[in-house]
């Protein structure tokens, strides 16, 4: 394994896992009042673009890390949007 792949894999793991506490808290409490809707909309859009970039450059750490991050951020975004409708 080359150093770039190792660094990319570690970076993907760390940035992906960093969302886990927020996802768990949001799912448990269903409280999204302090979360910014524009931030999550921009972030999800950026993550989708990172996935496209990773696919076009055949970068597995970017693809896998951002796919899981997209799942976590989308869960939070769905809770935030659902809270606006209540």
FENRARA-V221316 format. One line per field, one symbol per residue. ss: DSSP state (H for helix, E for strand, - for the rest). phi: phi as a letter, one per 30 degrees, with the letter a starting at -180 (. if undefined). burial: # if it has 24 or more other C-alpha atoms within 12 Angstrom, else .. A space follows every 50 residues. Layout:
ss: ???
phi: ???
burial: ???
This chain:
ss: --HHHHHHHHHHHHHHH--HHHHHHHHHH-------HHHHHHHHHHHHHH HHHHHH---HHHHHHHHHHHHHHHHHHHHHHHHHH-
phi: .ddddddddddddddddddeedddddddchcbedcddedddddddddedd ddddddchcedddddddddddddddddddddddddd
burial: .......#...##.##..#..##..#.....#..#....#..##..##.# #........###########.#########......
